[in-house]
């Protein structure tokens, strides 16, 4: 019987005697992610246009890491949640500084990011995906 998935390598079947406990976790969705929440001093609900505030943040962050997911919190629209890889690319302090430096020109929006923490919560279809800082 052959495996039904092909991830990063085509190295064949895992031997029945292999110590799979030493191989680490399996993530079919992609690489390990770091999760952050950035808190703004105003609502971000209308800041998602292509040249807007959130775009400026995403573009700046992606100079050092890839944004795998982002979401303005439906429960608290002042919170921008980010999932980034590779892990360790940013700390809370460096991510906050990068995001704030990138958002100086926001098209007339007077928004400032006040804090950053490793506690992002992504919500979809009424389900919360709670995350923690993975670095």
CORSULHU-V749558 format. One line per field, one symbol per residue. phi: phi as a letter, one per 30 degrees, with the letter a starting at -180 (. if undefined). Layout:
phi->???
This chain:
phi->.cdcbbdcbcciddddcddddddidcbddkddcccbbcccdadcecccdeccededdedddddbacddbbaddddbdccccbcbbddidbceddddddddddcdccijdcbbdcabbcbdbcbbhicccdbbdcd
